[in-house]
Amino acid sequence: MPTGIRIDLTFSGEQVSGSSGCNTYGGLFQAIGGSISLGALHSTQMACDHQVMEAEAAYLRALEGSTAYEATSTTLHLTGGAADLSFIAATAASVSPSASPTQ
């Protein structure tokens, strides 16, 4: 992830939303017993630096492809997509990435 880029993820009811570095995104999700399924995510279409846009596309691919999760009161780990994603809770309702996605 390029330095200074913020990615976040918020769950509310059956909705997921957040900032993907340049644009904001949202969609539906379902999580049951360690499995997670995200519907097609919609996103704003602002243009940013090429490096940011590439990182954003990789993040959204990984997020949409996630099929499993492990969660504690402060962390969320999503797997099964193009890359594993790890988040640390910023508040009870939102989380931020703790590290760049790994492949």
Buried (B, 14 or more C-beta within 10 A) or exposed (E): BEEEBEBBBBBEEEEBBBBBBBBEBBBEBEBEEEEBEBBEBEBEEEEBEEEBBEBBBBBBBBBBBBEBBEBEEEEBBBBBBBBBBBBEBEEEEBBBBBEBBEE
